[in-house]
């Protein structure tokens, strides 16, 4: 498993630990809620690493959890160092062409870990049928994670029921099930009342990053 600034423990994101104070993105300079940004720190080997829990010691920089800002941060696969002023303040940092793929892997580990913790708290809705029942009964759904090999019919049905909080992620049903202590899971939902927005942001970014990396490999 890829390390994430030495603090990738299975501690859950929570509304208590993730305050909603704004952070200025080092790329676009826009003020964003904290949960909509990622914090990066400089590792001992000069690589820029994601600080998933925002607790790594030393100075860090915040970047929007979005493809445009992350792509600009990288500045192209052939560019070894960032020229952004906010990142330079950390000291010499290496941002190579593996940066985004490593971040995608880190996001996957983090998201699946968070879902596993929520499952152990018995606050998830697992399976398309129970999810549809909950939605039809008026339960407010904050996030739906769907495995890539879930049928297109099921994915379409769930998106129609819950809207853009339904996200297809680049893993198989077996992998999603394993993270939840099950054999196979095609879809899992988090109720809005128990969802931290940071988890939704990270799921969407993970999905977007993997899609971009896949397009680059086949382009």
KEPAZA-943952 format. One line per field, with one value per residue (C-alpha): chain; x, y, z. Coordinates in nm, 3 decimals, padded with zeros to 5 digits. Example, Ala and Ser with C-alpha at 12.3 -4.5 7.8 and 13.67 -1.06 7.14 Angstrom:
2
cadena <- [A|A]
X <- [01.230|01.367]
Y <- [-00.450|-00.106]
Z <- [00.780|00.714]
***
This chain:
219
cadena <- [A|A|A|A|A|A|A|A|A|A|A|A|A|A|A|A|A|A|A|A|A|A|A|A|A|A|A|A|A|A|A|A|A|A|A|A|A|A|A|A|A|A|A|A|A|A|A|A|A|A|A|A|A|A|A|A|A|A|A|A|A|A|A|A|A|A|A|A|A|A|A|A|A|A|A|A|A|A|A|A|A|A|A|A|A|A|A|A|A|A|A|A|A|A|A|A|A|A|A|A|A|A|A|A|A|A|A|A|A|A|A|A|A|A|A|A|A|A|A|A|A|A|A|A|A|A|A|A|A|A|A|A|A|A|A|A|A|A|A|A|A|A|A|A|A|A|A|A|A|A|A|A|A|A|A|A|A|A|A|A|A|A|A|A|A|A|A|A|A|A|A|A|A|A|A|A|A|A|A|A|A|A|A|A|A|A|A|A|A|A|A|A|A|A|A|A|A|A|A|A|A|A|A|A|A|A|A|A|A|A|A|A|A|A|A|A|A|A|A]
X <- [00.000|00.133|00.224|00.039|00.263|00.306|-00.047|-00.274|-00.419|-00.765|-00.897|-01.225|-01.289|-01.541|-01.721|-01.541|-01.187|-01.232|-01.328|-01.491|-01.240|-01.143|-00.808|-00.651|-00.552|-00.183|-00.265|-00.571|-00.559|-00.932|-01.062|-01.232|-01.387|-01.122|-01.292|-01.272|-00.893|-00.603|-00.302|00.043|00.373|00.733|00.873|01.233|01.312|01.174|00.859|00.534|00.298|-00.071|-00.135|-00.471|-00.543|-00.379|-00.161|00.186|00.435|00.578|00.451|00.201|00.019|-00.346|-00.466|-00.820|-00.936|-00.999|-00.833|-00.761|-00.562|-00.385|-00.290|-00.148|00.039|00.208|00.273|00.315|00.473|00.815|00.840|01.033|00.967|00.676|00.722|00.426|00.520|00.322|00.493|00.838|00.796|00.822|01.169|01.277|00.997|00.990|00.661|00.723|00.497|00.392|00.243|-00.118|-00.118|00.023|-00.239|-00.516|-00.388|-00.375|-00.729|-00.848|-00.692|-00.833|-01.187|-01.210|-01.072|-01.334|-01.614|-01.486|-01.500|-01.854|-01.956|-01.821|-02.039|-02.340|-02.430|-02.402|-02.674|-02.529|-02.673|-02.879|-03.216|-03.188|-03.054|-03.350|-03.590|-03.429|-03.442|-03.807|-03.886|-03.739|-03.405|-03.160|-02.862|-02.535|-02.313|-02.346|-02.032|-02.077|-01.823|-01.716|-01.856|-02.200|-02.451|-02.520|-02.892|-02.831|-02.597|-02.853|-03.131|-02.929|-02.827|-03.190|-03.279|-03.005|-02.854|-02.489|-02.392|-02.376|-02.017|-01.874|-01.529|-01.257|-01.269|-01.465|-01.754|-01.525|-01.284|-01.563|-01.708|-01.369|-01.336|-01.674|-01.617|-01.849|-01.801|-01.942|-02.092|-02.207|-02.320|-02.303|-02.459|-02.388|-02.680|-02.650|-02.681|-02.365|-02.160|-01.862|-01.833|-01.462|-01.544|-01.770|-01.501|-01.236|-01.452|-01.523|-01.158|-01.045|-01.290|-01.189|-00.816|-00.843|-01.052|-00.793|-00.502|-00.686|-00.751|-00.384|-00.273|-00.506|-00.465]
Y <- [00.000|00.342|00.557|00.884|01.126|00.875|00.928|00.705|00.527|00.384|00.677|00.796|01.132|01.297|01.626|01.677|01.628|01.795|02.155|02.359|02.648|02.760|02.695|02.884|02.656|02.697|02.657|02.870|03.076|03.026|02.992|02.654|02.471|02.255|01.929|02.030|02.055|01.816|01.896|01.804|01.798|01.747|01.403|01.339|01.222|01.553|01.394|01.579|01.353|01.374|01.425|01.247|01.340|01.685|01.599|01.554|01.789|02.087|02.324|02.203|02.336|02.297|02.219|02.190|01.828|01.866|01.751|02.102|02.212|01.879|01.867|02.217|02.117|01.838|02.066|01.780|01.437|01.559|01.837|01.730|02.024|02.252|02.622|02.719|02.968|02.797|02.464|02.620|02.756|02.396|02.364|02.171|01.926|01.652|01.602|01.334|01.162|00.902|01.165|01.137|00.757|00.736|00.981|00.774|00.461|00.651|00.779|00.424|00.292|00.583|00.558|00.182|00.215|00.476|00.262|-00.034|00.171|00.288|-00.072|-00.176|00.099|-00.047|00.281|00.174|00.058|-00.234|-00.360|-00.203|-00.337|-00.214|00.115|00.162|00.075|00.337|00.601|00.523|00.558|00.907|00.834|01.111|00.951|01.142|00.907|00.592|00.403|00.161|-00.096|-00.067|-00.411|-00.339|-00.370|-00.057|-00.102|-00.096|00.203|00.395|00.307|00.424|00.749|00.819|00.763|00.965|01.195|01.297|01.157|00.817|00.754|00.460|00.368|00.174|-00.150|-00.473|-00.590|-00.846|-00.571|-00.351|-00.650|-00.736|-00.384|-00.428|-00.781|-00.928|-01.157|-00.933|-00.583|-00.389|-00.073|00.079|00.398|00.642|00.832|01.208|01.238|01.030|01.149|01.377|01.582|01.504|01.141|01.238|01.470|01.199|00.934|01.165|01.264|00.899|00.813|01.116|01.050|00.686|00.782|01.037|00.796|00.526|00.765|00.862|00.499|00.425|00.757]
Z <- [00.000|-00.093|00.205|00.249|00.438|00.723|00.854|00.649|00.949|00.936|01.132|00.982|00.831|01.059|01.091|01.422|01.290|00.951|01.015|00.743|00.745|00.395|00.230|-00.061|-00.347|-00.431|-00.800|-00.873|-00.550|-00.498|-00.143|-00.102|00.193|00.355|00.255|-00.114|-00.108|-00.059|00.159|00.031|00.218|00.115|00.200|00.305|-00.050|-00.188|-00.334|-00.283|-00.084|-00.002|00.370|00.392|00.756|00.746|01.044|00.895|01.063|00.885|00.625|00.367|00.064|-00.031|-00.382|-00.513|-00.530|-00.902|-01.224|-01.362|-01.058|-01.011|-01.378|-01.354|-01.039|-01.228|-01.524|-01.770|-01.741|-01.847|-01.590|-01.283|-01.051|-00.982|-01.055|-00.839|-00.570|-00.295|-00.357|-00.388|-00.036|00.088|-00.060|-00.371|-00.454|-00.715|-00.902|-01.162|-01.413|-01.152|-00.923|-01.039|-01.059|-00.706|-00.585|-00.748|-00.568|-00.240|-00.288|-00.359|-00.037|00.161|00.022|00.065|00.416|00.502|00.360|00.560|00.879|00.803|00.740|01.080|01.228|01.044|00.875|00.509|00.273|00.078|-00.250|-00.526|-00.408|-00.045|-00.180|-00.412|-00.131|00.093|-00.180|-00.254|00.116|00.117|00.283|00.190|00.018|00.025|-00.176|-00.385|-00.485|-00.776|-00.893|-01.257|-01.346|-01.202|-01.485|-01.688|-01.618|-01.242|-01.265|-01.471|-01.227|-00.926|-01.094|-01.176|-00.810|-00.638|-00.903|-00.930|-00.590|-00.762|-00.868|-01.060|-00.930|-01.116|-00.918|-00.950|-00.735|-00.570|-00.463|-00.328|-00.145|00.006|00.148|00.318|00.445|00.181|-00.117|-00.391|-00.371|-00.676|-00.500|-00.154|-00.019|00.260|00.407|00.386|00.763|00.818|00.519|00.548|00.228|00.206|00.129|-00.161|-00.299|-00.276|-00.442|-00.736|-00.770|-00.758|-01.035|-01.246|-01.205|-01.306|-01.609|-01.718|-01.663|-01.859|-02.148|-02.151|-02.165|-02.456|-02.635]
***
